[in-house]
Amino acid sequence: VNVYVKMFTNSPFLLCMDLARSQEEVIDPKYLWIGPDGKSLEGRTYANLTETGKLMVRGFKESMSGAYTCTLSRKIIETTTQEEREVLEVYKFMVFAYREADHAYRVFVRFTTKECQLAANGRFFEELKKILNNIVSDLRCHIIESSYKCHSVKTPKEGLLHELFVSFQVNPFAPGWEEVCHQAPYGCEDAANLRVQEARDRIGEFFRKQTYALKHEFQTVPAIHYVENSFSVTHIDSCRPGFGKNDITHKNCASCCVVCDPGTYSPNNGVTCQICTRPQVKKYGARSC
């Protein structure tokens, strides 16, 4: 059974028997839980073991990932002879640490301009970046990987137009973002994702207001102006180093960033655990080989 535990939280209780056995009478049960290191979990501070054989792992970390095995020892008593015999049953759980993916948003938007060679195009682009950064700066988000290109566009109604194709990414890790995380435990993925979602919404509202302003507030349309309905957003996920996505191996946690298996690693904020050329890496969550 695969079990996924969010980083720094407690695992669900793992039961040392299957569903059918849990519905039956069990005589003289004894439970032995073995952790990923091959040693008993009895007495470990992070292991909450109950007298009925349940295990909860507290404050889960990458290094706690792996196989958790429980051996259930029980007795069967023959009703006619009262003869006792001991039976052993083994249950295995593969437990993986995971994080929520870090979200960012790639935004595409277009502006009409008089011609592609205008020096004003570059100045406009720089001013636009400043405005957008101001809109989201209090959220500790910022605009990165921004660029624009000018293209000639033939339209059915207006003939040949010149347009600026603008692209940028809304990112939740502007300088100072760590300070916000002090109030949000566990690496603050959830808080960061809420912040960048709010930043995305604010920027979307900014461009919607451009359409209104062009129709209702300007007597003369500016030389460079927003193309109505050109705003579009693409969602981008990234994982912290040591984590990656795999919707085949971890189909029950396909959207999660799951700890990299031994023999694989992730050195950056990509979404893939790469295979080590030197397979001696035996730990979970490797950031290098």
SEDO-800688 format. One record per residue (C-alpha): residue number from 1; residue in one letter; x, y, z. Coordinates in Angstrom, 1 decimal, padded with zeros to 4 digits. Example, Ala and Ser with C-alpha at 12.3 -4.5 7.8 and 13.67 -1.06 7.14 Angstrom:
+------+------+--------+--------+--------+
| resi | resn |      u |      v |      w |
+------+------+--------+--------+--------+
|    1 |    a |  012.3 | -004.5 |  007.8 |
|    2 |    s |  013.7 | -001.1 |  007.1 |
+------+------+--------+--------+--------+
This chain:
+------+------+--------+--------+--------+
| resi | resn |      u |      v |      w |
+------+------+--------+--------+--------+
|    1 |    v |  000.0 |  000.0 |  000.0 |
|    2 |    n |  001.4 |  003.5 | -000.9 |
|    3 |    v |  000.8 |  006.2 |  001.7 |
|    4 |    y |  001.6 |  009.9 |  001.1 |
|    5 |    v |  002.4 |  012.2 |  004.0 |
|    6 |    k |  002.8 |  015.9 |  003.7 |
|    7 |    m |  006.2 |  017.2 |  004.9 |
|    8 |    f |  006.4 |  018.0 |  008.6 |
|    9 |    t |  002.8 |  016.7 |  009.3 |
|   10 |    n |  001.8 |  013.5 |  011.0 |
|   11 |    s |  001.1 |  010.4 |  009.0 |
|   12 |    p | -002.4 |  008.8 |  009.2 |
|   13 |    f | -002.6 |  005.8 |  011.5 |
|   14 |    l | -001.3 |  002.6 |  009.7 |
|   15 |    l | -003.1 | -000.5 |  010.9 |
|   16 |    c | -001.3 | -003.7 |  011.4 |
|   17 |    m | -003.9 | -005.9 |  009.8 |
|   18 |    d | -006.1 | -006.0 |  006.7 |
|   19 |    l | -009.8 | -005.0 |  006.6 |
|   20 |    a | -011.0 | -008.5 |  006.9 |
|   21 |    r | -008.9 | -009.3 |  009.9 |
|   22 |    s | -010.0 | -006.0 |  011.6 |
|   23 |    q | -013.5 | -007.3 |  011.6 |
|   24 |    e | -012.6 | -010.5 |  013.4 |
|   25 |    e | -011.6 | -011.6 |  016.9 |
|   26 |    v | -007.8 | -011.6 |  017.3 |
|   27 |    i | -006.3 | -013.6 |  020.2 |
|   28 |    d | -003.1 | -012.5 |  022.0 |
|   29 |    p | -002.1 | -010.1 |  019.3 |
|   30 |    k |  001.5 | -008.8 |  019.3 |
|   31 |    y |  002.8 | -006.2 |  016.9 |
|   32 |    l |  006.3 | -005.5 |  015.6 |
|   33 |    w |  006.8 | -002.5 |  013.5 |
|   34 |    i |  010.1 | -002.1 |  011.5 |
|   35 |    g |  011.1 |  001.2 |  009.9 |
|   36 |    p |  012.9 |  001.9 |  006.6 |
|   37 |    d |  016.2 |  001.5 |  008.3 |
|   38 |    g |  015.4 | -002.1 |  009.1 |
|   39 |    k |  015.1 | -001.5 |  012.9 |
|   40 |    s |  012.3 | -001.7 |  015.4 |
|   41 |    l |  010.2 |  001.5 |  015.8 |
|   42 |    e |  009.6 |  000.7 |  019.5 |
|   43 |    g |  010.9 |  003.6 |  021.6 |
|   44 |    r |  011.5 |  006.0 |  018.7 |
|   45 |    t |  010.3 |  009.5 |  019.7 |
|   46 |    y |  008.7 |  010.1 |  016.3 |
|   47 |    a |  006.7 |  006.8 |  016.3 |
|   48 |    n |  003.4 |  006.8 |  018.0 |
|   49 |    l |  002.6 |  003.1 |  018.6 |
|   50 |    t | -000.8 |  002.1 |  020.1 |
|   51 |    e | -001.5 | -001.1 |  022.0 |
|   52 |    t | -003.8 | -002.2 |  019.2 |
|   53 |    g | -000.9 | -002.1 |  016.7 |
|   54 |    k | -001.5 |  001.2 |  015.0 |
|   55 |    l |  001.4 |  003.4 |  013.9 |
|   56 |    m |  001.6 |  007.1 |  013.4 |
|   57 |    v |  004.8 |  008.8 |  012.3 |
|   58 |    r |  005.1 |  012.3 |  013.6 |
|   59 |    g |  006.7 |  015.3 |  011.9 |
|   60 |    f |  007.3 |  013.4 |  008.6 |
|   61 |    k |  010.5 |  014.3 |  006.7 |
|   62 |    e |  012.2 |  013.0 |  003.5 |
|   63 |    s |  014.5 |  010.7 |  005.4 |
|   64 |    m |  011.5 |  008.9 |  007.0 |
|   65 |    s |  010.2 |  007.7 |  003.5 |
|   66 |    g |  010.4 |  004.1 |  002.7 |
|   67 |    a |  009.0 |  000.7 |  003.7 |
|   68 |    y |  007.2 |  000.3 |  007.0 |
|   69 |    t |  006.6 | -003.3 |  007.8 |
|   70 |    c |  004.5 | -004.8 |  010.6 |
|   71 |    t |  004.4 | -008.4 |  011.7 |
|   72 |    l |  001.2 | -009.4 |  013.5 |
|   73 |    s |  001.6 | -012.4 |  015.8 |
|   74 |    r | -001.7 | -014.0 |  016.9 |
|   75 |    k | -002.9 | -017.3 |  018.3 |
|   76 |    i | -005.4 | -019.7 |  016.9 |
|   77 |    i | -007.1 | -022.0 |  019.5 |
|   78 |    e | -008.7 | -025.2 |  018.2 |
|   79 |    t | -012.2 | -025.4 |  019.7 |
|   80 |    t | -012.2 | -029.1 |  020.3 |
|   81 |    t | -008.7 | -029.8 |  021.6 |
|   82 |    q | -007.9 | -026.2 |  022.9 |
|   83 |    e | -004.6 | -026.6 |  021.1 |
|   84 |    e | -002.9 | -023.3 |  020.5 |
|   85 |    r | -000.7 | -022.4 |  017.5 |
|   86 |    e |  000.9 | -019.1 |  016.6 |
|   87 |    v |  000.4 | -017.5 |  013.3 |
|   88 |    l |  002.4 | -014.6 |  011.8 |
|   89 |    e |  001.1 | -012.2 |  009.2 |
|   90 |    v |  003.2 | -009.4 |  007.6 |
|   91 |    y |  001.9 | -006.1 |  006.3 |
|   92 |    k |  003.9 | -003.7 |  004.3 |
|   93 |    f |  003.4 |  000.1 |  003.6 |
|   94 |    m |  005.4 |  002.3 |  001.3 |
|   95 |    v |  005.3 |  005.7 |  002.9 |
|   96 |    f |  006.4 |  008.8 |  000.9 |
|   97 |    a |  007.0 |  012.4 |  001.9 |
|   98 |    y |  005.4 |  014.9 | -000.4 |
|   99 |    r |  005.1 |  018.7 | -000.8 |
|  100 |    e |  002.5 |  020.8 | -002.6 |
|  101 |    a |  003.8 |  022.0 | -005.9 |
|  102 |    d |  004.9 |  025.6 | -006.0 |
|  103 |    h |  002.7 |  027.5 | -008.4 |
|  104 |    a |  003.6 |  030.3 | -010.8 |
|  105 |    y |  001.8 |  031.8 | -013.7 |
|  106 |    r |  002.9 |  032.6 | -017.3 |
|  107 |    v |  000.9 |  035.5 | -018.6 |
|  108 |    f |  000.6 |  036.5 | -022.3 |
|  109 |    v | -000.9 |  039.8 | -023.4 |
|  110 |    r | -000.9 |  042.0 | -026.5 |
|  111 |    f | -000.8 |  045.7 | -027.2 |
|  112 |    t | -001.4 |  047.6 | -030.4 |
|  113 |    t |  001.4 |  050.0 | -031.4 |
|  114 |    k |  002.0 |  052.4 | -034.3 |
|  115 |    e |  005.0 |  050.6 | -035.7 |
|  116 |    c |  007.6 |  048.0 | -034.6 |
|  117 |    q |  010.7 |  050.2 | -034.7 |
|  118 |    l |  009.4 |  052.8 | -032.2 |
|  119 |    a |  011.8 |  053.5 | -029.3 |
|  120 |    a |  008.6 |  054.1 | -027.3 |
|  121 |    n |  007.8 |  050.4 | -027.4 |
|  122 |    g |  010.8 |  049.5 | -025.2 |
|  123 |    r |  010.0 |  052.4 | -022.8 |
|  124 |    f |  006.4 |  051.3 | -022.6 |
|  125 |    f |  007.5 |  047.7 | -021.8 |
|  126 |    e |  009.8 |  048.8 | -018.9 |
|  127 |    e |  007.0 |  051.0 | -017.5 |
|  128 |    l |  004.5 |  048.1 | -017.7 |
|  129 |    k |  006.8 |  045.9 | -015.7 |
|  130 |    k |  007.1 |  048.6 | -013.0 |
|  131 |    i |  003.3 |  048.9 | -012.8 |
|  132 |    l |  002.8 |  045.2 | -012.6 |
|  133 |    n |  005.5 |  044.8 | -009.9 |
|  134 |    n |  003.9 |  047.5 | -007.9 |
|  135 |    i |  000.5 |  045.8 | -008.1 |
|  136 |    v |  001.9 |  042.6 | -006.5 |
|  137 |    s |  004.9 |  043.7 | -004.4 |
|  138 |    d |  003.0 |  043.7 | -001.1 |
|  139 |    l |  002.3 |  040.0 | -001.7 |
|  140 |    r |  006.0 |  039.3 | -002.0 |
|  141 |    c |  005.4 |  038.3 | -005.6 |
|  142 |    h |  007.3 |  039.7 | -008.6 |
|  143 |    i |  007.4 |  039.7 | -012.4 |
|  144 |    i |  010.2 |  037.6 | -013.9 |
|  145 |    e |  011.3 |  036.2 | -017.3 |
|  146 |    s |  009.6 |  039.1 | -019.0 |
|  147 |    s |  010.0 |  039.8 | -022.7 |
|  148 |    y |  008.2 |  041.2 | -025.7 |
|  149 |    k |  008.3 |  041.0 | -029.5 |
|  150 |    c |  006.7 |  043.2 | -032.1 |
|  151 |    h |  004.8 |  041.5 | -035.0 |
|  152 |    s |  002.7 |  042.7 | -037.9 |
|  153 |    v | -000.7 |  041.3 | -037.7 |
|  154 |    k | -003.2 |  041.2 | -040.6 |
|  155 |    t | -006.8 |  041.4 | -039.3 |
|  156 |    p | -010.0 |  040.8 | -041.3 |
|  157 |    k | -011.5 |  044.1 | -040.2 |
|  158 |    e | -008.6 |  046.6 | -039.7 |
|  159 |    g | -006.0 |  045.4 | -042.2 |
|  160 |    l | -002.4 |  045.4 | -041.1 |
|  161 |    l | -001.7 |  046.2 | -037.5 |
|  162 |    h |  001.5 |  046.2 | -035.4 |
|  163 |    e |  001.3 |  044.5 | -032.0 |
|  164 |    l |  003.5 |  043.9 | -029.0 |
|  165 |    f |  003.4 |  040.3 | -027.9 |
|  166 |    v |  004.2 |  040.6 | -024.1 |
|  167 |    s |  005.1 |  037.6 | -022.0 |
|  168 |    f |  006.0 |  037.4 | -018.3 |
|  169 |    q |  005.9 |  035.1 | -015.3 |
|  170 |    v |  004.2 |  035.9 | -011.9 |
|  171 |    n |  006.4 |  034.4 | -009.3 |
|  172 |    p |  005.8 |  034.1 | -005.5 |
|  173 |    f |  009.5 |  034.4 | -004.4 |
|  174 |    a |  010.3 |  038.1 | -004.5 |
|  175 |    p |  013.0 |  039.3 | -002.0 |
|  176 |    g |  011.6 |  039.1 |  001.5 |
|  177 |    w |  009.3 |  036.1 |  000.8 |
|  178 |    e |  011.1 |  034.1 |  003.6 |
|  179 |    e |  009.9 |  036.6 |  006.2 |
|  180 |    v |  006.3 |  035.9 |  005.3 |
|  181 |    c |  007.0 |  032.2 |  005.7 |
|  182 |    h |  007.9 |  032.6 |  009.4 |
|  183 |    q |  004.2 |  032.8 |  010.1 |
|  184 |    a |  003.4 |  029.9 |  007.9 |
|  185 |    p |  005.0 |  026.5 |  009.0 |
|  186 |    y |  006.1 |  023.6 |  006.9 |
|  187 |    g |  007.9 |  025.4 |  004.1 |
|  188 |    c |  004.9 |  027.6 |  003.4 |
|  189 |    e |  003.9 |  026.1 |  000.0 |
|  190 |    d |  000.3 |  026.7 |  000.8 |
|  191 |    a |  000.8 |  030.3 |  001.8 |
|  192 |    a |  003.0 |  031.0 | -001.3 |
|  193 |    n |  000.4 |  029.4 | -003.6 |
|  194 |    l | -002.3 |  031.6 | -002.1 |
|  195 |    r | -000.1 |  034.7 | -002.5 |
|  196 |    v |  000.7 |  034.1 | -006.2 |
|  197 |    q | -002.9 |  033.2 | -006.9 |
|  198 |    e | -004.0 |  036.6 | -005.5 |
|  199 |    a | -001.2 |  038.3 | -007.6 |
|  200 |    r | -002.5 |  036.6 | -010.7 |
|  201 |    d | -006.0 |  037.8 | -010.0 |
|  202 |    r | -004.9 |  041.3 | -009.4 |
|  203 |    i | -003.0 |  041.4 | -012.7 |
|  204 |    g | -006.0 |  040.0 | -014.5 |
|  205 |    e | -008.2 |  042.7 | -013.0 |
|  206 |    f | -005.6 |  045.3 | -014.1 |
|  207 |    f | -006.0 |  044.3 | -017.8 |
|  208 |    r | -009.7 |  044.0 | -017.6 |
|  209 |    k | -009.7 |  047.6 | -016.4 |
|  210 |    q | -007.7 |  048.6 | -019.5 |
|  211 |    t | -010.6 |  047.6 | -021.7 |
|  212 |    y | -013.0 |  049.6 | -019.7 |
|  213 |    a | -010.7 |  052.7 | -019.7 |
|  214 |    l | -010.2 |  052.5 | -023.5 |
|  215 |    k | -014.0 |  052.5 | -024.0 |
|  216 |    h | -015.1 |  055.0 | -021.4 |
|  217 |    e | -012.2 |  057.2 | -020.1 |
|  218 |    f | -010.0 |  058.1 | -023.1 |
|  219 |    q | -011.2 |  060.7 | -025.6 |
|  220 |    t | -008.1 |  059.9 | -027.7 |
|  221 |    v | -006.9 |  056.3 | -027.8 |
|  222 |    p | -003.2 |  056.1 | -026.7 |
|  223 |    a | -000.6 |  055.1 | -029.4 |
|  224 |    i |  000.2 |  051.9 | -027.5 |
|  225 |    h | -002.9 |  050.3 | -026.0 |
|  226 |    y | -004.2 |  047.0 | -024.7 |
|  227 |    v | -005.8 |  044.5 | -027.2 |
|  228 |    e | -009.1 |  043.5 | -025.8 |
|  229 |    n | -009.4 |  039.9 | -024.5 |
|  230 |    s | -005.7 |  039.2 | -025.3 |
|  231 |    f | -004.9 |  038.4 | -021.6 |
|  232 |    s | -004.3 |  034.7 | -021.1 |
|  233 |    v | -002.7 |  032.7 | -018.2 |
|  234 |    t | -000.8 |  029.4 | -018.1 |
|  235 |    h | -000.3 |  027.6 | -014.8 |
|  236 |    i |  003.2 |  026.4 | -014.1 |
|  237 |    d |  004.2 |  024.0 | -011.3 |
|  238 |    s |  007.6 |  023.5 | -009.8 |
|  239 |    c |  009.0 |  021.2 | -007.1 |
|  240 |    r |  011.5 |  021.9 | -004.4 |
|  241 |    p |  015.0 |  020.2 | -004.8 |
|  242 |    g |  014.8 |  016.5 | -003.9 |
|  243 |    f |  011.1 |  016.2 | -005.0 |
|  244 |    g |  009.4 |  015.6 | -008.3 |
|  245 |    k |  006.2 |  014.5 | -010.0 |
|  246 |    n |  005.5 |  011.1 | -011.5 |
|  247 |    d |  001.9 |  010.4 | -012.4 |
|  248 |    i |  002.7 |  006.7 | -013.2 |
|  249 |    t |  004.6 |  005.7 | -010.1 |
|  250 |    h |  002.5 |  007.9 | -007.8 |
|  251 |    k | -000.8 |  008.0 | -009.6 |
|  252 |    n | -002.7 |  008.5 | -006.3 |
|  253 |    c | -000.7 |  011.7 | -005.7 |
|  254 |    a | -000.2 |  012.8 | -009.3 |
|  255 |    s | -000.3 |  016.5 | -008.6 |
|  256 |    c |  002.0 |  016.2 | -005.6 |
|  257 |    c |  005.8 |  016.8 | -005.5 |
|  258 |    v |  006.8 |  013.4 | -004.1 |
|  259 |    v |  010.2 |  012.7 | -002.6 |
|  260 |    c |  012.7 |  011.3 | -005.1 |
|  261 |    d |  013.3 |  007.6 | -004.8 |
|  262 |    p |  016.8 |  006.2 | -004.0 |
|  263 |    g |  018.9 |  006.2 | -007.1 |
|  264 |    t |  017.2 |  009.4 | -008.4 |
|  265 |    y |  017.7 |  013.1 | -007.6 |
|  266 |    s |  016.4 |  016.6 | -008.3 |
|  267 |    p |  018.9 |  019.4 | -008.0 |
|  268 |    n |  016.6 |  022.3 | -008.8 |
|  269 |    n |  013.0 |  023.4 | -009.0 |
|  270 |    g |  012.1 |  021.2 | -011.9 |
|  271 |    v |  009.3 |  018.6 | -011.7 |
|  272 |    t |  011.4 |  015.5 | -012.6 |
|  273 |    c |  013.5 |  013.2 | -010.5 |
|  274 |    q |  016.5 |  012.3 | -012.7 |
|  275 |    i |  018.2 |  008.9 | -012.6 |
|  276 |    c |  021.7 |  008.9 | -011.0 |
|  277 |    t |  024.5 |  007.5 | -013.2 |
|  278 |    r |  026.1 |  006.3 | -009.9 |
|  279 |    p |  023.3 |  004.2 | -008.3 |
|  280 |    q |  025.0 |  004.2 | -004.9 |
|  281 |    v |  022.7 |  007.0 | -003.8 |
|  282 |    k |  020.4 |  005.1 | -001.4 |
|  283 |    k |  018.6 |  007.9 |  000.4 |
|  284 |    y |  015.2 |  009.5 | -000.4 |
|  285 |    g |  015.1 |  013.1 | -001.4 |
|  286 |    a |  018.6 |  013.4 | -003.0 |
|  287 |    r |  019.5 |  016.8 | -004.4 |
|  288 |    s |  022.6 |  015.5 | -006.1 |
|  289 |    c |  024.3 |  012.2 | -006.9 |
+------+------+--------+--------+--------+
